[in-house]
Amino acid sequence: MIIRAIKETDWPAILRIQNEVYPDIVPESEAVLRSKTKLGPTTCLTICDRQNNVAGYCLAHPWTQDPASLHSIYEMPSAPQLLYIHDMAIAPSYAGKRLGNRTLQYLQSWAKKHGYTTLSLVSLGQAVSYWQQHGFLHTGLQVDTDQYGEGASYMLKQI
């Protein structure tokens, strides 16, 4: 597995994977997804197999304690407090290969190196148990279920 910064040529595969993985929510536009790379140029990642085929992607960036909304283009906060995982998606054909685990380890290392002690994310309802297995805890903050669906949860992990 190769984890690297997103390249221009990765965007068609990223958009395809987004559509495959999230059939029940309105997909974010390419412009919104690309905007995350401005906030986190070294934490917006393409996950590739050994043949350099795009197997998944991760959009993460420094952020504040509050959950970000979908479909929004943000400016970098003046005082980021944590590393926010906006989206991590692995193509269904690569499921079970622990690519998400390895990507999470990469993000944790990056966050520690850059002085962050917390990771955050909004989990879709069907993925809450996955994130709990990786040490993320519910915060109790409300998320927009119109955007994220029923059962979505804002979660934090101390690292």
N, C-alpha and C positions, 0 to 999 in steps of 0.2 A: 504494500500500500504506500502511496505517495500522498503527502499532504503539502499543498503549496498554495501560494496566493492565486486568486482568480485571474485568469487571462481573458483577453477579449474573445478568443475563440471558444471559451467555455460557456458563454451565455446561452446558446441554443440548447445545450444539454441541461443546464441549470433550469431553464424554463420548462423543458420536457419533464424533468424529475419533479419539479414543483407540481405540475398537473397530475402526474401519476400518484404522488404521495398524498395530495390533499384534494381528493375529488369532492369532498363535502363542504368546502369553504371557497369563497371567491378568491381566485389567485391574485397575488399582488402583481402589479405591472412591472415590466422590465426596468422602467425608470426608478421605481421605488426600490427594487432589489439592488440596482446599481448604486443608489444613493448610500447604501450601507457601507460600500467599499470606501467611500470618502471618510466615514467615521472610523472605520477599522481596516485600513489597507493591509495590515499584517495579520488580521484575525478574520477576514472574510476569505474563506478557503475553498479550494476544490479538492476533493478526495478522489484519487485515481487508483486504478488497479495497476499491476506491473506493466501492462501494455499501454499505459497512459490513457486508458478510456475513463471518462468521467463516471464515477460510481456514486457520487454524492456531492453535497456542498454544505458549507456552514457560513452563516452570516452572523458575526459577533462583533461587538464594538463597545468601547467605554460608554458608560451611561450613569444615570442617577438611580436612586432607590425606587422610583416609580416605574411601573410597566409602560412600555411603549405601545402604541397602537399600530395595527396593520394599516397598510395603504397610505402611510405618511412619510414624507421626506423631512428629516430633521437636520438641524445644525448640531455641531458638537457642543455638548453642555460645557459651561465655563468651569465647572468643578465636578468632573465625573467621579463616581464613588465605587463603581464595580464594573465587571465585564458582563455585558448583557448578551445572551445568546438569542438573537432575533429569530433564527431559523436554522435547523439542522435537518437535512433530508438525505436519506440513502435510497437509491433506486431499488425497487422491489427485487430485482434480479440479484442484488448483492446483500439481501437481508441475511442475517445470521452469521456474517463474517466478522463481526465485532468492529466494524469501521467506525460506528458511532462512539464506541468506548475509546478507541485510539484517538479520535478527534477530540473528545472531551479531555483526555489526558494532555494532549497538546495545548488546548486552551487553558487548562489549569496551570501548566508550566509557564505559559506566556503571562498569565495574570499575575502569578507570584513574582516573576522576574520584573514586572512593571509596577509592583507595589500594591496590587489589588488583593484583597482578602476574601472577596465575595464574588460568586457568579450568580446571575439571575436569568430567568426565562419565564415565558408564559407557555405552559404545557397545554396541548389539546387534551380533551378528556380521555381519549384512548391511550395517551402516552404518559399519564400521570404516574402509573406504577413503574414504568421504565426509569423515569427521572428519580423517583423515590429510591430505587435500587442503587442509584449513583449518588445518593446522599442529599438530594434536594428536598426541601421541606416546604409545605404550604405556608404562605404568609398571612392569609386571611384577607388580603386586599382583593377587592372586586375587580374582575376583568369584564370586558364587553363581550357578553355571550353572543351578541349579534355578529360580531366579527370572528370570534374564536370557537363558538359552538358551546353546547351544554357540557358542563363538567370541566371546563378550562380552569386552570389554576395558575396564579403567579407564585413562583417558587424561588427559593434562595438556597445556595450552598456556601457554607464557610469553607475556605481552603487554607 
